[in-house]
């Protein structure tokens, strides 16, 4: 239900309009003067205002800016029996959404109201998702005191504080999976001058090779068999903002040539079209593989690599960040305690040693997932090695032996174990032994592939583990 405010001094008209809008499911408030209209708008903020041009104590054109200053973004439909082109133009210039002439046709009014409320809901939805996406996208979100992280924050500051009017460079972010490349890309966008423009993220490795070109550049209706309608493409969707090409190394060579052309000419051509359309997009790319290696393997264009590395950012793996891992773990522990409504939580000395010693192949993402599971299932306020369940720590002292028969003998340490820790350690060990092959790991453990996948998801084991 939407709240609509009618500001008009014609009693019969207002009564009929209110009845019609209420039948359509809206809640209606009425004001007969400019003064009363301003007061009612402050009492119950409206979703839409119907404003008469002529009121007993003033002009609707004078009242319009005051209403919009009091309720920014609210759609206002001007209504008058004395329509002139000048008044209509001025009303729109002052911020009115539409201009309706009396006598009003109820069907026309309902359509105008529905259209304005629909646009309002869409704007609210876009603002919500944009706000949620930008949440936490600040340089201070990159927690760390090691020299590499200090330099990374300094480079980000330089890139997001370019002088007004400066053309932003293409940026290449390198880092292993789970280091935070997506966060760095969002920081570049949401702390820079394009923060109010679109931020479009696409995982190039997740798009089938045959569809990459159509997704990025768009297509005209009839460009290929399944092109039933025209689509603008991600480059045009990001116009004025940022296009984040994650896993850029997975893009086919033919499409790489077209991306290079977009960077150089700042224009894009849809599939099936003969015309170029100018765009203004900052391209941010990311990869977890050295593109230089792909160039040597002839899987990546060297000229595109040169254009992408105008500004290059490298995120160090967690195992190379020294004490940053304990800093991140401590901050995450506090956040998770709040999320799960737990009291203050701490790590045992043994757990801190295990966190520092573990190589974290899944980097920050693996650390967060491990702590999330540990806090969720911890029985006390102290997180120990058993709760962490890291390979080589959760089942410390556990020994597997086979005698002359096929029986497996297991020696359990005096301090005991958690069965889930043993399960997780075995799954991780099997995956490492088979270099990440789930089919091979399942065979080693005597499980079906589906059963192994269930345990991978259950324990939050990242692919790199």
C-alpha positions in Angstrom: 0.0 0.0 0.0 1.3 3.5 -1.0 0.7 6.7 1.0 -0.6 9.4 -1.4 -1.0 13.1 -0.4 -3.6 15.2 -2.3 -3.1 18.9 -2.1 -6.1 20.6 -3.8 -8.9 22.9 -2.6 -11.7 21.5 -4.9 -13.6 19.5 -2.3 -15.7 17.4 -4.8 -12.8 16.6 -7.0 -10.6 15.6 -4.0 -13.3 13.4 -2.6 -13.7 11.5 -5.9 -9.9 11.2 -6.5 -9.4 9.9 -2.9 -12.2 7.3 -3.4 -10.7 6.1 -6.7 -7.2 5.8 -5.3 -8.3 4.0 -2.2 -10.2 1.5 -4.4 -6.8 0.9 -6.1 -5.3 0.0 -2.7 -3.7 3.2 -1.7 -3.9 5.2 1.5 -4.8 8.9 0.9 -4.3 12.0 2.9 -5.9 15.3 2.0 -4.8 18.9 2.3 -6.7 22.0 1.1 -3.9 24.6 1.1 -0.2 24.9 0.7 0.4 25.4 4.4 -1.6 22.3 5.3 0.0 20.3 2.5 3.5 21.1 3.8 2.4 20.1 7.4 0.7 16.9 6.3 3.8 15.9 4.3 5.9 16.3 7.4 3.5 14.3 9.6 3.2 11.2 7.3 5.9 11.1 4.6 4.0 10.4 1.3 5.1 8.0 -1.4 3.5 10.3 -4.0 2.0 13.8 -4.0 -0.8 15.1 -6.3 -0.4 18.9 -6.3 -2.8 21.5 -7.7 -1.2 24.5 -9.4 -3.4 27.1 -7.8 -4.1 27.0 -4.1 -5.9 29.5 -1.8 -2.6 30.6 -0.1 -0.2 30.4 -2.9 1.0 28.7 -6.1 1.8 25.0 -6.4 5.0 25.9 -8.3 6.2 27.8 -5.2 5.2 24.9 -2.9 6.9 22.2 -5.1 10.5 23.0 -4.2 9.6 23.1 -0.5 8.0 19.7 -0.7 11.0 18.2 -2.5 13.4 19.8 0.0 11.4 18.2 2.8 10.9 14.8 1.1 13.7 14.4 -1.4 12.9 12.0 -4.2 9.1 11.8 -3.7 7.3 11.9 -7.1 5.0 14.9 -7.5 2.3 15.0 -10.1 1.1 18.6 -10.9 -2.6 19.0 -11.6 -4.3 22.1 -13.0 -7.2 23.4 -15.1 -5.2 26.3 -16.4 -2.5 24.5 -18.3 0.2 26.5 -20.2 3.4 25.2 -21.8 5.4 27.6 -19.6 3.9 26.2 -16.4 4.4 22.6 -17.5 8.1 23.3 -18.4 8.7 25.1 -15.2 7.1 22.3 -13.1 9.3 19.7 -14.7 12.4 21.9 -14.2 11.5 22.2 -10.5 11.3 18.5 -10.2 7.7 17.4 -10.9 7.4 13.9 -12.3 4.4 14.6 -14.5 1.8 17.3 -15.4 -1.9 16.4 -15.6 -4.7 18.7 -16.9 -8.2 18.9 -15.5 -10.8 17.6 -15.9 -9.0 14.4 -15.0 -9.8 11.0 -16.4 -9.6 8.5 -13.7 -7.9 5.8 -15.9 -5.2 8.4 -17.0 -4.7 9.3 -13.3 -4.3 5.7 -12.2 -1.8 5.0 -15.0 0.2 8.1 -14.1 0.2 7.2 -10.4 1.1 3.6 -11.1 4.0 4.6 -13.4 5.4 7.1 -10.9 5.1 4.7 -8.0 6.8 2.0 -10.1 9.7 4.3 -10.9 9.9 5.2 -7.2 10.1 1.6 -6.1 12.7 0.8 -8.7 14.9 3.7 -7.5 14.5 2.6 -3.9 15.5 -1.0 -4.9 18.5 0.2 -6.9 19.6 2.4 -3.9 19.2 -0.5 -1.5 21.3 -2.9 -3.6 23.9 -0.3 -4.4 24.2 0.6 -0.7 24.5 -3.1 0.3 27.1 -3.6 -2.4 29.2 -0.7 -1.2 28.9 -1.7 2.5 32.4 -2.3 3.8 34.0 -1.2 0.5 36.5 1.2 2.2 40.3 1.0 2.4 40.2 0.3 6.1 38.4 -3.0 5.2 41.8 -4.2 4.0 43.1 -5.2 7.4 46.8 -5.8 7.7 50.1 -4.2 8.9 52.6 -6.0 6.6 54.4 -3.9 4.1 52.6 -5.3 1.1 49.2 -4.3 2.5 50.4 -0.8 3.5 51.6 -0.3 -0.1 48.3 -1.7 -1.5 46.3 0.8 0.6 48.6 3.6 -0.6 48.1 2.7 -4.3 44.3 2.5 -3.8 44.3 6.0 -2.2 46.2 7.3 -5.2 43.9 5.7 -7.7 40.7 6.9 -5.9 41.8 10.5 -5.5 42.7 11.5 -9.0 42.1 15.1 -9.9 38.6 16.1 -11.2 38.2 15.3 -14.8 41.1 12.8 -14.9 40.4 9.7 -17.0 40.8 6.6 -14.7 43.3 4.0 -15.9 42.6 0.3 -16.5 43.6 -1.7 -13.4 44.8 -5.3 -13.1 44.4 -7.0 -9.7 46.5 -10.1 -9.1 46.0 -12.4 -6.1 45.4 -16.0 -5.3 41.8 -17.2 -4.9 40.4 -15.9 -1.6 42.8 -13.0 -1.1 40.1 -10.3 -1.6 40.3 -9.2 -5.3 36.6 -8.5 -5.4 36.9 -6.3 -2.3 39.7 -4.3 -3.8 37.7 -3.8 -7.0 34.7 -2.5 -5.0 37.0 -0.1 -3.0 38.3 1.3 -6.3 34.7 2.0 -7.4 32.9 3.0 -4.3 35.6 5.4 -2.9 36.3 6.9 -6.3 34.5 9.6 -8.3 32.3 6.9 -10.0 30.7 5.7 -6.8 27.2 6.8 -7.8 27.4 5.1 -11.2 27.0 1.4 -11.9 29.4 -1.3 -10.7 29.1 -4.4 -12.8 30.9 -7.6 -11.9 31.3 -10.6 -14.1 33.2 -13.8 -13.5 34.6 -14.6 -17.0 35.4 -18.2 -16.0 31.7 -18.8 -15.2 30.3 -17.8 -18.6 30.4 -20.5 -21.4 33.0 -19.6 -24.0 30.3 -19.4 -26.7 28.4 -16.7 -24.8 31.2 -14.5 -23.5 31.1 -12.1 -26.5 27.3 -11.7 -26.4 27.3 -11.1 -22.6 30.0 -8.5 -22.8 29.1 -6.6 -25.9 25.4 -7.3 -26.3 23.5 -8.2 -29.4 20.8 -7.0 -31.8 17.6 -9.0 -32.3 18.2 -11.7 -34.8 22.0 -11.6 -34.5 22.0 -15.3 -33.9 19.4 -18.1 -33.6 18.4 -17.5 -30.0 18.5 -13.7 -30.1 14.8 -13.0 -29.8 15.3 -9.5 -28.3 18.1 -7.0 -28.2 20.4 -6.9 -25.2 22.8 -3.9 -24.4 25.6 -6.0 -23.0 27.7 -5.5 -19.8 30.0 -2.8 -21.2 27.0 -0.6 -22.0 25.3 -1.5 -18.7 28.4 -0.2 -16.9 28.5 3.0 -18.9 29.7 5.9 -16.7 30.8 3.4 -14.0 33.1 0.4 -13.6 33.2 -3.0 -15.2 35.0 -5.6 -13.1 36.2 -8.6 -15.2 37.1 -11.2 -12.7 39.3 -14.1 -13.9 40.2 -12.2 -17.1 42.6 -15.0 -18.1 39.6 -17.3 -19.0 38.4 -15.0 -21.8 38.9 -16.5 -25.3 41.5 -15.0 -27.5 39.0 -13.7 -30.1 37.1 -11.8 -27.4 40.3 -10.5 -25.9 41.0 -8.6 -29.2 37.6 -6.9 -28.9 38.2 -5.9 -25.3 41.5 -4.4 -26.4 39.5 -2.4 -29.0 37.1 -1.1 -26.4 39.9 0.1 -24.2 41.7 1.8 -27.1 38.7 3.4 -28.9 36.2 3.7 -26.0 33.4 2.4 -28.1 31.5 -0.9 -28.4 29.6 -2.6 -31.2 26.8 -5.1 -30.5 26.7 -8.4 -32.3 24.6 -7.9 -35.4 25.1 -4.2 -35.5 27.2 -2.1 -37.9 27.5 1.0 -35.7 29.8 1.8 -32.8 28.5 3.3 -29.6 30.7 5.4 -27.4 31.0 4.4 -23.7 32.8 5.7 -20.7 33.8 2.7 -18.6 36.7 2.1 -16.2 37.8 -1.5 -16.7 39.1 -3.3 -13.6 40.4 -6.9 -14.3 41.5 -9.6 -11.9 43.3 -12.9 -12.2 44.7 -15.6 -9.9 47.2 -16.7 -12.6 50.2 -14.8 -13.9 49.0 -13.4 -17.2 52.7 -13.4 -18.4 52.6 -17.2 -18.2 49.4 -17.3 -20.2 51.1 -15.0 -22.8 54.0 -17.5 -23.1 51.5 -20.3 -23.5 49.8 -18.2 -26.3 46.5 -18.2 -24.3 46.5 -14.4 -23.6 47.3 -11.4 -25.9 50.5 -9.5 -24.9 49.1 -6.2 -26.2 46.0 -6.6 -23.9 48.2 -7.4 -21.0 50.1 -4.2 -21.5 46.9 -2.2 -21.6 45.5 -3.8 -18.5 48.7 -3.3 -16.4 48.6 0.5 -16.6 47.9 0.3 -12.9 48.8 -3.1 -11.4 47.8 -4.1 -7.8 49.1 -7.3 -6.1 47.4 -8.8 -3.1 49.8 -11.0 -1.1 48.7 -14.5 0.0 47.8 -14.9 3.7 50.8 -17.2 4.3 53.2 -14.3 3.4 51.5 -11.7 5.6 53.1 -12.6 8.9 51.1 -11.6 12.0 48.3 -10.2 9.8 46.6 -13.7 10.0 46.1 -13.3 13.8 44.9 -9.7 13.3 42.3 -10.9 10.8 41.3 -13.9 12.9 40.8 -11.7 16.0 38.7 -9.2 14.2 36.6 -11.9 12.6 36.1 -13.7 15.9 34.5 -10.5 17.3 32.3 -10.1 14.3 31.1 -13.7 14.4 30.5 -13.6 18.1 28.1 -10.7 17.4 26.4 -12.4 14.5 25.7 -15.5 16.5 24.8 -13.6 19.7 27.7 -15.2 21.6 29.6 -13.7 24.5 33.3 -12.6 24.1 35.3 -15.3 22.5 39.1 -15.9 22.6 41.6 -18.3 21.0 43.7 -20.7 23.1 47.5 -20.3 22.8 47.6 -23.6 20.9 44.9 -22.3 18.5 46.9 -19.1 17.8 49.9 -21.2 17.0 47.9 -23.4 14.7 46.5 -20.4 12.9 49.9 -18.9 12.4 51.5 -22.2 11.3 48.8 -23.2 8.8 49.5 -22.2 5.2 45.9 -21.1 4.4 45.7 -22.2 0.7 42.3 -20.7 0.5 43.6 -17.4 2.0 41.3 -14.9 3.7 38.1 -16.7 2.5 39.3 -20.0 4.0 40.2 -18.3 7.3 36.7 -16.7 7.5 34.9 -19.9 6.6 37.0 -21.9 9.2 36.3 -19.4 12.0 32.6 -19.2 11.0 32.2 -23.0 11.5 34.3 -22.9 14.7 32.2 -20.2 16.4 29.0 -21.8 15.3 29.8 -25.2 16.9 32.0 -24.1 19.8 30.8 -25.2 23.2 32.8 -22.7 25.3 34.1 -19.2 25.0 37.6 -20.3 24.0 38.3 -21.6 20.5 40.9 -24.4 20.6 42.6 -26.5 17.9 39.7 -29.0 18.1 37.2 -26.3 17.2 39.4 -25.0 14.4 39.7 -28.4 12.8 42.7 -27.5 10.7 44.5 -30.3 9.0 47.3 -31.5 11.3 45.8 -29.8 14.4 42.3 -31.0 15.0 43.3 -34.7 15.1 46.8 -34.2 16.6 48.4 -37.5 17.6 45.9 -39.6 15.7 47.7 -42.6 14.2 46.4 -44.9 11.4 48.0 -48.4 11.1 47.2 -51.6 9.2 48.2 -55.0 10.6 48.7 -58.1 8.4 45.0 -58.1 7.6 42.8 -55.5 6.0 41.7 -54.1 9.3 42.6 -50.5 10.1 43.9 -49.8 13.6 43.5 -46.2 14.9 45.3 -45.0 18.0 43.4 -42.1 19.6 45.4 -39.5 21.7 44.7 -39.2 25.4 43.1 -35.7 25.0 40.6 -37.2 22.6 39.4 -36.1 19.2 36.4 -34.7 17.4 35.1 -37.1 14.7 34.3 -34.2 12.4 37.9 -33.0 12.6 39.1 -36.4 11.4 36.6 -36.4 8.6 37.6 -33.0 7.4 41.3 -33.7 7.6 40.9 -36.9 5.6 38.9 -35.1 2.9 41.5 -32.3 2.6 44.4 -34.9 2.6 42.7 -36.9 -0.2 42.1 -33.8 -2.3 45.7 -32.7 -1.9 47.0 -36.1 -2.8 44.9 -36.1 -6.0 45.7 -32.4 -6.8 42.1 -31.3 -6.3 40.5 -34.1 -8.3 37.2 -34.9 -6.6 36.8 -38.2 -8.4 40.2 -39.3 -7.4 39.7 -38.2 -3.8 36.4 -40.1 -3.6 38.1 -43.3 -4.9 40.9 -43.0 -2.2 38.3 -42.6 0.5 35.9 -45.2 -0.8 33.1 -42.7 -1.2 30.8 -41.7 -4.1 31.6 -38.3 -5.7 28.2 -36.9 -4.4 29.1 -38.0 -0.9 32.5 -36.3 -1.1 30.9 -33.1 -2.5 28.5 -33.1 0.4 31.4 -33.2 2.9 33.3 -30.5 1.0 30.3 -28.2 1.4 29.6 -29.3 4.9 33.1 -28.4 6.1 33.5 -25.4 3.9 36.6 -26.7 2.2 37.8 -24.3 -0.5 38.8 -25.7 -3.9 42.5 -24.8 -3.3 42.7 -26.9 -0.1 
